[in-house]
Amino acid sequence: MGKKHRNRINSSKKNNHVPKETLIAEAEAHDKEYNANKRKK
């Protein structure tokens, strides 16, 4: 129950049917992409 509020803040209600693993993987992929773009510059 402790982490539920964090999930609600980070994802919209429409995304509730998406598994948590998918959301985490998407966030990690975005983070990697952002870091790669930073390195290019």
N, C-alpha and C positions, 0 to 999 in steps of 0.2 A: 504493500500500500504506500510505502514511503516515496517511491519514485514516480508515482502516477501523475502527480501535478506537473512534473518536469516534462513528461511526454505531452501533456495537454497544451502546455505553453509552446513547445517547439513545433508541433504539428497541428494543422487545421483539422476540424471535425470531419471533413470529407475524407481525410486520410486515415481515419480510425480503422478501416478494414485492412490496411496494409500492415503486414507483420513488422514487429519491432526490428528484426534482423535486417529487413530491407531498408528501413529508415536509417539504421546505423551504417550499413554498407554505403548507402547513397551519400551520407554525410562524409564518410571517410574518402570516398572517391572524389567528392568536391574539394576536400581539403588537399588531397594529393595534386589535383589539377591546379589549384590556386598556388601551391608551393612550386610547382613546375613552371608556372607562368612567371613567378617571382624570380626564379633562377635564370630564365631566359633573358630578362632585362638585366 
